[in-house]
């Protein structure tokens, strides 16, 4: 299992929790597990072409994961960030 830090805009899916846990050997697997636990959260991060949405950044142990097949090991820290927008 990995610790996953959830940004404020997505916490409505996790019941307000900023930190949850999920297992998986890749970013894709971790996000799939999150979606099993918190239905609908994956679609907010991944588009219809199965790519990370442009306004989402995912880090594994402080290194940006640019692809869904980026490896994740048990005990890794996964941080999800959303870009701020507006005007």
N, CA, C and O of each residue as an XYZ file, in Angstrom:
348
protein
N       0.839     -1.187      0.000
C       0.000      0.000      0.000
C       0.879      1.244      0.000
O       1.973      1.263      0.564
N       0.370      2.267     -0.643
C       1.064      3.546     -0.707
C       0.179      4.624     -0.104
O      -1.048      4.549     -0.179
N       0.807      5.620      0.492
C       0.084      6.795      0.962
C      -0.184      7.674     -0.245
O       0.722      7.954     -1.030
N      -1.424      8.107     -0.392
C      -1.817      8.956     -1.517
C      -2.384     10.247     -0.950
O      -3.342     10.235     -0.178
N      -1.776     11.362     -1.345
C      -2.225     12.670     -0.883
C      -3.180     13.248     -1.918
O      -2.839     13.370     -3.095
N      -4.374     13.601     -1.469
C      -5.459     14.050     -2.332
C      -5.573     15.574     -2.246
O      -5.621     16.125     -1.147
N      -5.617     16.268     -3.402
C      -5.754     17.722     -3.372
C      -7.169     18.140     -2.963
O      -8.122     17.377     -3.122
N      -7.291     19.334     -2.446
C      -8.576     19.834     -1.952
C      -9.720     19.699     -2.959
O     -10.819     19.318     -2.555
N      -9.518     19.995     -4.267
C     -10.648     19.882     -5.195
C     -11.193     18.459     -5.363
O     -12.311     18.289     -5.849
N     -10.442     17.457     -4.979
C     -10.895     16.063     -5.133
C     -11.321     15.423     -3.820
O     -11.727     14.262     -3.801
N     -11.234     16.150     -2.746
C     -11.551     15.563     -1.436
C     -13.025     15.258     -1.238
O     -13.381     14.507     -0.331
N     -13.883     15.823     -2.065
C     -15.305     15.480     -1.949
C     -15.508     13.992     -2.258
O     -16.466     13.386     -1.778
N     -14.623     13.412     -3.046
C     -14.691     11.979     -3.360
C     -14.234     11.114     -2.194
O     -14.695      9.983     -2.041
N     -13.326     11.640     -1.370
C     -12.729     10.850     -0.291
C     -13.327     11.194      1.073
O     -12.734     10.895      2.109
N     -14.485     11.814      1.067
C     -15.109     12.175      2.339
C     -14.325     13.231      3.088
O     -14.372     13.282      4.317
N     -13.607     14.070      2.369
C     -12.846     15.145      2.987
C     -11.440     14.772      3.408
O     -10.696     15.618      3.904
N     -11.066     13.523      3.218
C      -9.727     13.097      3.644
C      -8.652     13.566      2.671
O      -8.808     13.457      1.454
N      -7.571     14.085      3.215
C      -6.451     14.546      2.396
C      -5.426     13.440      2.153
O      -4.585     13.551      1.260
N      -5.497     12.387      2.940
C      -4.553     11.273      2.790
C      -5.330      9.967      2.864
O      -6.096      9.727      3.798
N      -5.113      9.129      1.856
C      -5.742      7.807      1.804
C      -4.651      6.799      1.432
O      -3.509      7.186      1.188
N      -4.989      5.542      1.390
C      -4.031      4.530      0.958
C      -4.606      3.756     -0.217
O      -5.818      3.581     -0.340
N      -3.707      3.298     -1.075
C      -4.105      2.481     -2.226
C      -2.914      1.638     -2.643
O      -1.765      2.058     -2.506
N      -3.190      0.459     -3.147
C      -2.138     -0.425     -3.622
C      -2.084     -0.434     -5.134
O      -3.047     -0.071     -5.810
N      -0.947     -0.853     -5.653
C      -0.774     -0.976     -7.096
C       0.686     -0.842     -7.461
O       1.443     -0.146     -6.784
N       1.086     -1.513     -8.538
C       2.487     -1.508     -8.965
C       2.808     -0.369     -9.926
O       3.975     -0.113    -10.221
N       1.761      0.325    -10.419
C       1.949      1.458    -11.326
C       0.994      2.577    -10.906
O       0.080      2.370    -10.108
N       1.229      3.760    -11.461
C       0.311      4.867    -11.199
C      -1.097      4.474    -11.651
O      -2.067      4.749    -10.945
N      -1.221      3.840    -12.806
C      -2.534      3.415    -13.300
C      -3.232      2.491    -12.308
O      -4.430      2.632    -12.061
N      -2.494      1.560    -11.749
C      -3.084      0.611    -10.800
C      -3.499      1.310     -9.504
O      -4.538      0.985     -8.930
N      -2.703      2.251     -9.049
C      -3.054      3.009     -7.841
C      -4.328      3.813     -8.096
O      -5.222      3.836     -7.249
N      -4.419      4.468     -9.245
C      -5.612      5.252     -9.555
C      -6.836      4.358     -9.724
O      -7.940      4.746     -9.342
N      -6.658      3.175    -10.287
C      -7.773      2.231    -10.408
C      -8.256      1.795     -9.028
O      -9.459      1.677     -8.795
N      -7.325      1.560     -8.125
C      -7.694      1.187     -6.752
C      -8.405      2.346     -6.061
O      -9.384      2.134     -5.346
N      -7.923      3.560     -6.269
C      -8.615      4.724     -5.705
C     -10.047      4.792     -6.230
O     -10.976      5.082     -5.476
N     -10.223      4.524     -7.521
C     -11.555      4.587     -8.110
C     -12.462      3.490     -7.559
O     -13.672      3.691     -7.455
N     -11.908      2.350     -7.211
C     -12.714      1.293     -6.577
C     -13.179      1.741     -5.194
O     -14.301      1.454     -4.778
N     -12.297      2.448     -4.490
C     -12.642      2.918     -3.147
C     -13.510      4.169     -3.176
O     -14.398      4.340     -2.340
N     -13.245      5.041     -4.147
C     -13.899      6.350     -4.223
C     -14.393      6.556     -5.655
O     -13.732      7.206     -6.465
N     -15.543      6.002     -5.947
C     -16.083      5.980     -7.317
C     -16.092      7.365     -7.960
O     -16.565      8.343     -7.381
N     -15.553      7.411     -9.179
C     -15.559      8.634     -9.960
C     -14.311      9.482     -9.872
O     -14.137     10.394    -10.680
N     -13.434      9.213     -8.919
C     -12.261     10.064     -8.731
C     -11.269      9.944     -9.896
O     -10.632     10.933    -10.260
N     -11.132      8.766    -10.478
C     -10.161      8.568    -11.558
C     -10.477      9.442    -12.763
O      -9.569     10.010    -13.370
N     -11.754      9.555    -13.116
C     -12.133     10.346    -14.281
C     -11.744     11.817    -14.121
O     -11.519     12.504    -15.118
N     -11.662     12.294    -12.915
C     -11.244     13.685    -12.676
C      -9.759     13.878    -12.956
O      -9.309     15.008    -13.145
N      -8.984     12.778    -12.986
C      -7.535     12.860    -13.200
C      -7.090     12.331    -14.556
O      -6.059     12.755    -15.078
N      -7.863     11.403    -15.137
C      -7.482     10.715    -16.372
C      -8.548     10.979    -17.429
O      -9.743     10.884    -17.151
N      -8.111     11.312    -18.648
C      -9.066     11.632    -19.711
C      -9.511     10.382    -20.479
O      -9.130      9.260    -20.146
N     -10.320     10.606    -21.505
C     -10.879      9.510    -22.288
C      -9.828      8.766    -23.106
O     -10.072      7.638    -23.533
N      -8.673      9.370    -23.331
C      -7.581      8.724    -24.062
C      -6.620      8.001    -23.112
O      -5.535      7.580    -23.511
N      -7.035      7.867    -21.859
C      -6.240      7.197    -20.829
C      -4.909      7.913    -20.581
O      -3.867      7.274    -20.435
N      -4.957      9.235    -20.537
C      -3.781     10.057    -20.259
C      -4.078     10.951    -19.057
O      -5.231     11.284    -18.782
N      -3.033     11.327    -18.359
C      -3.180     12.235    -17.221
C      -3.653     13.589    -17.757
O      -3.059     14.134    -18.688
N      -4.706     14.120    -17.177
C      -5.243     15.410    -17.621
C      -4.189     16.505    -17.451
O      -3.392     16.451    -16.514
N      -4.176     17.496    -18.344
C      -3.144     18.543    -18.318
C      -3.068     19.322    -16.999
O      -1.988     19.773    -16.618
N      -4.176     19.484    -16.311
C      -4.170     20.263    -15.067
C      -3.838     19.422    -13.833
O      -3.870     19.925    -12.710
N      -3.525     18.157    -14.039
C      -3.174     17.246    -12.941
C      -1.697     16.884    -13.019
O      -1.181     16.567    -14.091
N      -1.034     16.932    -11.896
C       0.351     16.465    -11.782
C       0.366     15.377    -10.714
O      -0.226     15.534     -9.645
N       1.041     14.283    -11.011
C       1.157     13.170    -10.070
C       2.637     12.938     -9.806
O       3.442     12.839    -10.732
N       2.977     12.855     -8.533
C       4.358     12.636     -8.125
C       4.453     11.344     -7.327
O       3.597     11.053     -6.492
N       5.494     10.579     -7.589
C       5.799      9.380     -6.806
C       7.142      9.651     -6.144
O       8.167      9.782     -6.814
N       7.119      9.733     -4.819
C       8.337     10.051     -4.067
C       9.029     11.306     -4.615
O      10.240     11.305     -4.836
N       8.267     12.356     -4.827
C       8.737     13.669     -5.256
C       9.242     13.726     -6.692
O       9.798     14.745     -7.103
N       9.063     12.658     -7.465
C       9.435     12.660     -8.871
C       8.160     12.609     -9.706
O       7.318     11.734     -9.505
N       8.018     13.547    -10.643
C       6.794     13.600    -11.421
C       6.629     12.357    -12.290
O       7.536     11.956    -13.019
N       5.452     11.768    -12.190
C       5.088     10.619    -13.029
C       4.341     11.175    -14.234
O       3.206     11.634    -14.103
N       4.956     11.137    -15.379
C       4.348     11.698    -16.584
C       3.496     10.683    -17.342
O       2.739     11.043    -18.244
N       3.626      9.414    -16.965
C       2.885      8.345    -17.649
C       2.206      7.454    -16.622
O       2.648      7.353    -15.477
N       1.143      6.820    -17.041
C       0.401      5.947    -16.138
C       1.141      4.662    -15.806
O       0.832      4.010    -14.809
N       2.119      4.290    -16.634
C       2.866      3.060    -16.346
C       4.071      3.305    -15.434
O       4.886      2.403    -15.239
N       4.194      4.506    -14.876
C       5.282      4.789    -13.931
C       5.154      3.848    -12.726
O       4.056      3.659    -12.204
N       6.262      3.265    -12.288
C       6.196      2.293    -11.200
C       5.907      2.926     -9.834
O       6.316      4.050     -9.543
N       5.198      2.172     -9.024
C       4.911      2.546     -7.641
C       5.176      1.303     -6.796
O       4.659      0.225     -7.090
N       5.977      1.456     -5.754
C       6.270      0.340     -4.855
C       5.515      0.535     -3.538
O       5.155      1.653     -3.170
N       5.289     -0.568     -2.847
C       4.643     -0.492     -1.539
C       5.434      0.464     -0.655
O       6.661      0.392     -0.586
N       4.732      1.345      0.007
C       5.376      2.312      0.883
C       5.726      3.625      0.205
O       6.109      4.583      0.878
N       5.602      3.687     -1.123
C       5.870      4.944     -1.818
C       4.821      5.981     -1.444
O       3.725      5.650     -0.990
N       5.181      7.227     -1.643
C       4.275      8.340     -1.405
C       3.819      8.878     -2.773
O       4.640      9.255     -3.609
N       2.519      8.904     -2.977
C       1.954      9.399     -4.223
C       1.234     10.708     -3.898
O       0.354     10.754     -3.039
N       1.626     11.761     -4.601
C       1.027     13.071     -4.373
C       0.330     13.505     -5.652
O       0.927     13.504     -6.729
N      -0.927     13.872     -5.524
C      -1.709     14.345     -6.663
C      -1.918     15.850     -6.470
O      -2.374     16.292     -5.416
N      -1.583     16.619     -7.488
C      -1.762     18.065     -7.434
C      -2.659     18.506     -8.572
O      -2.656     17.907     -9.647
N      -3.424     19.552     -8.331
C      -4.242     20.150     -9.382
C      -3.779     21.581     -9.577
O      -3.442     22.274     -8.617
N      -3.766     22.018    -10.830
C      -3.394     23.394    -11.138
C      -4.543     24.316    -10.752
O      -5.714     23.954    -10.858
N      -4.190     25.490    -10.311
C      -5.188     26.519    -10.029
C      -5.469     27.275    -11.302
O      -4.559     27.535    -12.089
N      -6.707     27.626    -11.508
C      -7.045     28.412    -12.688
C      -8.119     29.415    -12.319
O      -8.694     29.371    -11.231
N      -8.364     30.276    -13.207
C      -9.375     31.303    -12.988
C      -8.885     32.615    -13.522
O      -7.847     32.682    -14.181
N      -9.613     33.638    -13.248
C      -9.147     34.893    -13.779
C      -9.972     36.046    -13.425
O      -9.667     37.169    -13.825
